[in-house]
């Protein structure tokens, strides 16, 4: 069954991930749109195997690149995926049911939980789960906002579909560490750069560790759960430390 659905992705050297992502849902979509920013591996070959419409766009940043990809879609509904995501069997079944049951006439979008694999384990507790995402929406009514942790801005009623969006974002510890600074920079852009608090710099990381590891039961995920809680606390420490650094820079400019 082909649904009135455009699968929309952006890519850059995603050969290893793209096949898994498209294989999980491509057989139910009338259209696949891939906007690539200059891949040098077999990403485009994989996309064409699944019948995707491929477009080239120099990198604009996550939000703007994804919004550009939306402009090429033509079906009434959008399923926005990252190349390192795939639909679980349960989520795929419920997505099809969303259209065949008529729920698509009553709602403007649908969310689902995202489950991330880390250190060869699916993380189902702590800060990382449920990582609820709005990825299914009416094409004319949704757009991406925020520069890095981009999300969909959508008006109208939204429902939730059971089943997980499986996420292969962090194949190694190194891959997580590399993202700490870009996320900290995003945080800094949103903050009032003239304010900084020593208490916040010290105690917010501690709170994030306690919340993720104990209150949200991150300990049930074994050592990966501990590592995530500890690394999350450190990333928060880095974010507030950058606020302090920016404050110091501004004081130097005043002299």
Sine and cosine of phi, psi and omega as CSV:
sin_phi,cos_phi,sin_psi,cos_psi,sin_omega,cos_omega
0.00,0.00,0.83,-0.56,0.06,-1.00
-1.00,-0.09,0.84,-0.55,-0.05,-1.00
-1.00,-0.05,0.38,-0.92,0.04,-1.00
-0.96,0.29,0.91,0.42,-0.27,-0.96
-0.69,-0.72,0.73,-0.68,0.15,-0.99
-0.95,-0.30,0.86,-0.50,0.16,-0.99
-0.99,0.11,0.81,-0.58,-0.09,-1.00
-0.84,-0.54,0.80,-0.60,0.00,-1.00
-0.67,-0.74,0.38,-0.92,0.23,-0.97
-0.89,-0.46,0.44,-0.90,-0.11,-0.99
-0.51,-0.86,0.41,-0.91,0.23,-0.97
-0.38,-0.92,0.95,-0.32,-0.02,-1.00
0.79,0.61,0.85,0.53,-0.04,-1.00
-0.92,-0.39,0.46,0.89,-0.02,-1.00
-0.79,0.61,-0.68,0.74,-0.08,-1.00
-0.93,0.36,-0.50,0.87,-0.07,-1.00
-0.99,-0.13,-0.55,0.84,-0.21,-0.98
-0.89,0.46,-0.66,0.75,-0.03,-1.00
-0.87,0.50,-0.69,0.72,0.01,-1.00
-0.89,0.45,-0.66,0.75,-0.02,-1.00
-0.91,0.42,-0.78,0.63,-0.04,-1.00
-0.93,0.37,-0.58,0.82,-0.01,-1.00
-0.89,0.46,-0.38,0.92,-0.06,-1.00
-0.98,0.19,-0.23,0.97,-0.08,-1.00
-0.44,-0.90,-0.17,0.98,-0.13,-0.99
-0.85,0.53,-0.51,0.86,-0.05,-1.00
-0.94,0.35,-0.18,0.98,0.00,-1.00
-0.95,-0.32,0.01,1.00,-0.05,-1.00
-0.97,-0.26,0.64,-0.77,0.07,-1.00
-0.97,0.25,-0.35,0.94,-0.09,-1.00
-0.50,-0.86,0.62,-0.78,0.12,-0.99
-0.81,-0.58,0.81,-0.58,0.00,-1.00
-0.88,-0.47,0.83,-0.56,0.04,-1.00
-0.83,-0.56,0.83,-0.55,0.08,-1.00
-0.95,-0.31,0.89,-0.45,-0.09,-1.00
-0.95,-0.32,0.55,-0.83,-0.04,-1.00
-0.95,-0.33,0.45,0.89,0.11,-0.99
0.93,-0.36,0.66,0.75,-0.02,-1.00
-0.88,0.48,0.60,-0.80,0.05,-1.00
-0.94,-0.35,0.00,1.00,0.06,-1.00
-0.98,-0.18,-0.43,-0.90,-0.07,-1.00
-1.00,-0.08,0.39,0.92,0.00,-1.00
-0.81,0.59,-0.73,0.68,-0.06,-1.00
-0.93,0.36,-0.55,0.83,0.05,-1.00
-0.90,0.44,-0.68,0.73,0.02,-1.00
-0.89,0.45,-0.68,0.73,-0.02,-1.00
-0.87,0.49,-0.70,0.72,-0.02,-1.00
-0.94,0.35,-0.49,0.87,0.09,-1.00
-0.85,0.53,-0.54,0.84,0.00,-1.00
-1.00,-0.06,0.12,0.99,0.03,-1.00
0.98,0.21,0.38,0.92,-0.03,-1.00
-0.96,0.29,0.53,-0.85,0.19,-0.98
-1.00,0.03,0.88,-0.48,-0.13,-0.99
-0.96,-0.28,0.73,-0.68,0.03,-1.00
-0.78,-0.63,0.55,-0.83,0.05,-1.00
-0.98,-0.20,0.72,-0.69,0.05,-1.00
-0.55,-0.83,0.89,-0.46,0.11,-0.99
-0.81,0.59,0.52,-0.85,-0.16,-0.99
-0.86,0.50,0.79,-0.62,-0.01,-1.00
-0.93,-0.36,-0.03,1.00,-0.20,-0.98
0.98,-0.18,0.42,-0.91,-0.13,-0.99
-0.84,0.54,-0.79,0.62,-0.07,-1.00
-0.89,0.46,-0.78,0.63,-0.08,-1.00
-0.94,0.35,-0.56,0.83,0.05,-1.00
-0.90,0.43,-0.67,0.75,0.00,-1.00
-0.94,0.34,-0.60,0.80,0.06,-1.00
-0.92,0.39,-0.57,0.82,0.07,-1.00
-0.90,0.44,-0.65,0.76,0.01,-1.00
-0.89,0.46,-0.59,0.80,0.03,-1.00
-0.87,0.49,-0.50,0.86,-0.05,-1.00
-0.92,0.40,-0.38,0.92,-0.02,-1.00
-1.00,0.03,-0.25,0.97,-0.04,-1.00
-0.96,0.26,0.53,-0.85,-0.04,-1.00
-0.82,-0.58,-0.26,0.96,-0.02,-1.00
-0.98,0.22,0.39,-0.92,-0.05,-1.00
-0.89,0.46,-0.48,0.88,-0.05,-1.00
-0.88,-0.48,0.53,-0.85,0.01,-1.00
-0.90,-0.44,0.72,-0.69,0.25,-0.97
-0.91,-0.42,0.96,-0.29,-0.06,-1.00
-1.00,-0.05,0.88,-0.48,-0.02,-1.00
-0.84,-0.54,0.49,-0.87,0.27,-0.96
-1.00,0.00,0.44,-0.90,-0.05,-1.00
-0.90,0.44,-0.38,0.93,0.01,-1.00
-1.00,-0.09,0.40,0.92,0.04,-1.00
-0.84,-0.54,0.52,-0.86,0.13,-0.99
-0.61,-0.79,0.41,-0.91,0.03,-1.00
-1.00,0.09,0.72,-0.70,0.14,-0.99
-0.93,0.35,0.26,-0.97,0.01,-1.00
-0.86,0.51,-0.68,0.74,-0.01,-1.00
-0.91,0.42,-0.67,0.74,-0.01,-1.00
-0.92,0.39,-0.65,0.76,0.03,-1.00
-0.87,0.49,-0.69,0.72,0.01,-1.00
-0.87,0.49,-0.70,0.72,-0.04,-1.00
-0.96,0.27,-0.44,0.90,0.09,-1.00
-0.93,0.38,-0.69,0.72,0.06,-1.00
-0.88,0.47,-0.67,0.74,0.01,-1.00
-0.90,0.44,-0.54,0.84,0.03,-1.00
-0.84,0.55,-0.62,0.79,-0.01,-1.00
-1.00,0.08,-0.68,0.73,-0.08,-1.00
-0.96,0.30,-0.41,0.91,-0.01,-1.00
-1.00,0.09,-0.20,0.98,-0.03,-1.00
1.00,-0.05,0.02,1.00,0.03,-1.00
-0.87,0.49,-0.45,0.89,0.00,-1.00
-0.90,0.43,-0.31,0.95,0.04,-1.00
-0.99,0.11,-0.34,0.94,-0.07,-1.00
-0.98,-0.17,-0.33,0.94,-0.08,-1.00
-0.84,-0.54,0.37,-0.93,0.04,-1.00
-0.98,-0.18,-0.16,0.99,-0.01,-1.00
-0.15,-0.99,0.09,-1.00,0.01,-1.00
-0.53,-0.85,0.63,-0.78,0.07,-1.00
-0.97,-0.24,0.31,-0.95,0.18,-0.98
-0.47,-0.88,0.37,-0.93,0.00,-1.00
-0.97,0.24,0.57,-0.82,0.06,-1.00
-0.92,-0.39,0.76,-0.65,-0.04,-1.00
-0.90,-0.44,0.83,-0.55,-0.10,-0.99
-0.98,-0.19,0.65,-0.76,0.09,-1.00
-1.00,-0.09,0.79,-0.62,-0.04,-1.00
-0.58,-0.81,0.77,-0.64,-0.04,-1.00
0.79,0.61,0.70,0.72,0.06,-1.00
0.89,0.45,0.52,0.85,0.01,-1.00
-0.59,-0.80,0.69,-0.72,0.10,-1.00
-0.98,0.22,0.85,-0.53,-0.08,-1.00
-1.00,0.04,0.89,-0.46,-0.09,-1.00
-0.85,-0.53,0.31,0.95,0.04,-1.00
-0.58,-0.81,-0.07,-1.00,0.09,-1.00
0.94,0.34,-0.44,-0.90,-0.09,-1.00
-0.95,0.32,-0.35,0.94,-0.16,-0.99
-1.00,-0.08,-0.10,0.99,-0.04,-1.00
-0.52,-0.86,0.68,-0.73,-0.06,1.00
-0.99,0.17,0.78,-0.62,0.02,-1.00
-1.00,-0.07,0.98,0.20,-0.18,-0.98
-0.94,0.35,0.76,-0.65,-0.05,-1.00
-0.80,-0.60,0.60,-0.80,0.16,-0.99
-0.99,-0.10,0.95,-0.30,-0.07,-1.00
-0.79,-0.61,-0.18,0.98,0.03,-1.00
-0.92,-0.40,0.85,-0.52,-0.10,-1.00
-0.35,-0.94,0.32,-0.95,0.06,-1.00
-0.94,0.33,0.75,-0.67,-0.15,-0.99
-0.84,0.54,-0.65,0.76,-0.10,-0.99
-0.97,0.23,-0.11,0.99,-0.16,-0.99
-0.86,-0.51,-0.05,1.00,-0.05,-1.00
-0.86,-0.51,0.52,-0.86,0.13,-0.99
-0.46,-0.89,0.36,-0.93,-0.03,-1.00
-0.99,0.12,0.64,-0.77,0.10,-1.00
-0.77,-0.63,0.21,-0.98,-0.04,-1.00
0.96,0.28,0.65,-0.76,-0.11,-0.99
-0.97,0.26,-0.60,0.80,-0.05,-1.00
-0.88,-0.47,-0.89,0.46,0.08,-1.00
-0.98,0.20,0.91,0.42,-0.13,-0.99
-0.92,0.39,0.54,-0.84,0.03,-1.00
-0.59,-0.80,0.23,-0.97,-0.05,-1.00
-1.00,-0.04,0.78,-0.63,0.15,-0.99
-1.00,-0.08,0.85,-0.52,-0.10,-0.99
-0.57,-0.82,0.70,-0.72,0.10,-1.00
-0.98,-0.20,0.48,-0.88,0.01,-1.00
0.97,-0.25,0.19,-0.98,-0.07,-1.00
-0.93,0.36,0.60,-0.80,-0.01,-1.00
-0.79,-0.62,0.64,-0.76,0.06,-1.00
-0.93,-0.38,0.08,-1.00,0.00,-1.00
-0.84,-0.54,0.75,-0.66,0.02,-1.00
-0.98,-0.19,0.69,-0.73,0.04,-1.00
-0.97,0.26,0.50,-0.87,-0.04,-1.00
0.94,-0.35,0.41,-0.91,-0.10,-0.99
-0.97,-0.25,0.58,-0.81,0.26,-0.96
-1.00,0.03,0.92,-0.38,-0.10,-0.99
-0.99,0.13,0.76,-0.65,-0.20,-0.98
-0.85,-0.52,0.82,-0.57,-0.01,-1.00
-0.93,-0.38,0.73,0.68,-0.17,-0.98
-0.96,0.28,-0.59,0.81,-0.13,-0.99
-0.86,-0.51,1.00,0.05,0.01,-1.00
-0.95,0.33,-0.22,0.97,-0.02,-1.00
-0.45,-0.89,0.25,-0.97,0.09,-1.00
-0.88,0.47,-0.64,0.77,-0.01,-1.00
-0.85,0.52,-0.63,0.77,-0.03,-1.00
-0.90,0.43,-0.54,0.84,0.06,-1.00
-0.95,0.32,-0.71,0.70,-0.04,-1.00
-0.86,0.52,-0.60,0.80,-0.02,-1.00
-0.90,0.43,-0.37,0.93,-0.05,-1.00
-1.00,-0.05,-0.12,0.99,-0.05,-1.00
-0.89,0.46,-0.72,0.69,-0.06,-1.00
-0.93,0.36,-0.72,0.70,0.06,-1.00
-0.84,0.54,-0.63,0.78,0.02,-1.00
-0.93,0.37,-0.58,0.81,0.05,-1.00
-0.91,0.41,-0.63,0.78,0.05,-1.00
-0.89,0.45,-0.64,0.77,0.04,-1.00
-0.88,0.47,-0.69,0.72,0.03,-1.00
-0.86,0.51,-0.69,0.73,-0.03,-1.00
-0.89,0.46,-0.62,0.78,0.00,-1.00
-0.89,0.45,-0.48,0.88,-0.05,-1.00
-1.00,0.05,-0.29,0.96,-0.09,-1.00
-1.00,0.00,0.34,-0.94,0.19,-0.98
-0.97,0.24,0.95,-0.31,-0.15,-0.99
-0.93,0.36,-0.18,0.98,-0.01,-1.00
-1.00,-0.01,-0.01,1.00,-0.02,-1.00
-0.90,-0.43,0.60,-0.80,0.07,-1.00
-0.37,-0.93,0.59,-0.80,-0.01,-1.00
-0.75,-0.67,0.79,-0.61,0.05,-1.00
-0.89,0.46,-0.64,0.77,0.01,-1.00
-0.89,0.47,-0.68,0.73,0.02,-1.00
-0.91,0.42,-0.65,0.76,-0.01,-1.00
-0.89,0.45,-0.52,0.85,-0.04,-1.00
-1.00,-0.02,-0.68,0.73,-0.19,-0.98
-1.00,-0.08,-0.41,0.91,0.06,-1.00
-0.90,0.43,-0.67,0.74,0.10,-1.00
-0.87,0.49,-0.65,0.76,0.02,-1.00
-0.89,0.46,-0.68,0.74,0.02,-1.00
-0.89,0.46,-0.66,0.75,0.00,-1.00
-0.90,0.43,-0.59,0.80,0.06,-1.00
-0.91,0.40,-0.74,0.67,-0.01,-1.00
-0.89,0.46,-0.67,0.74,-0.01,-1.00
-0.90,0.43,-0.73,0.68,-0.06,-1.00
-0.95,0.33,-0.66,0.75,-0.13,-0.99
-1.00,0.09,-0.62,0.79,-0.06,-1.00
-0.97,-0.23,-0.84,0.54,-0.10,-0.99
-0.92,0.40,-0.56,0.83,0.02,-1.00
-0.97,-0.25,0.27,0.96,0.18,-0.98
0.87,0.49,0.60,0.80,0.06,-1.00
-0.88,0.47,-0.40,0.92,0.01,-1.00
-0.88,0.47,-0.36,0.93,0.01,-1.00
-0.95,0.31,-0.21,0.98,0.04,-1.00
-1.00,-0.09,0.30,0.95,0.08,-1.00
0.92,0.40,-0.46,-0.89,-0.02,-1.00
-0.88,0.48,-0.63,0.77,0.08,-1.00
-0.82,0.57,-0.61,0.79,0.04,-1.00
-0.91,0.42,-0.64,0.77,0.05,-1.00
-0.91,0.41,-0.69,0.72,-0.04,-1.00
-0.89,0.46,-0.67,0.74,0.00,-1.00
-0.89,0.46,-0.71,0.70,-0.01,-1.00
-0.89,0.46,-0.68,0.73,-0.02,-1.00
-0.93,0.37,-0.71,0.71,-0.02,-1.00
-0.92,0.39,-0.58,0.81,0.05,-1.00
-0.90,0.45,-0.68,0.73,0.04,-1.00
-0.87,0.49,-0.68,0.73,0.01,-1.00
-0.90,0.43,-0.65,0.76,0.00,-1.00
-0.89,0.45,-0.60,0.80,0.07,-1.00
-0.91,0.41,-0.64,0.77,0.05,-1.00
-0.87,0.49,-0.66,0.75,0.02,-1.00
-0.90,0.44,-0.67,0.74,-0.02,-1.00
-0.85,0.53,-0.77,0.64,-0.03,-1.00
-0.95,0.31,-0.49,0.87,0.06,-1.00
-0.92,0.40,-0.59,0.81,0.07,-1.00
-0.91,0.42,-0.53,0.85,0.07,-1.00
-0.90,0.44,-0.65,0.76,0.05,-1.00
-0.91,0.42,-0.70,0.72,0.01,-1.00
-0.86,0.51,-0.67,0.74,0.01,-1.00
-0.91,0.42,-0.61,0.79,0.04,-1.00
-0.89,0.45,-0.66,0.75,0.03,-1.00
-0.89,0.45,-0.67,0.75,0.01,-1.00
-0.88,0.47,-0.65,0.76,-0.01,-1.00
-0.92,0.40,-0.61,0.79,0.03,-1.00
-0.91,0.41,-0.59,0.81,0.04,-1.00
-0.91,0.41,-0.60,0.80,0.00,-1.00
-0.93,0.36,-0.41,0.91,-0.01,-1.00
-0.96,0.28,-0.32,0.95,-0.02,-1.00
-1.00,-0.08,0.00,0.00,0.00,0.00
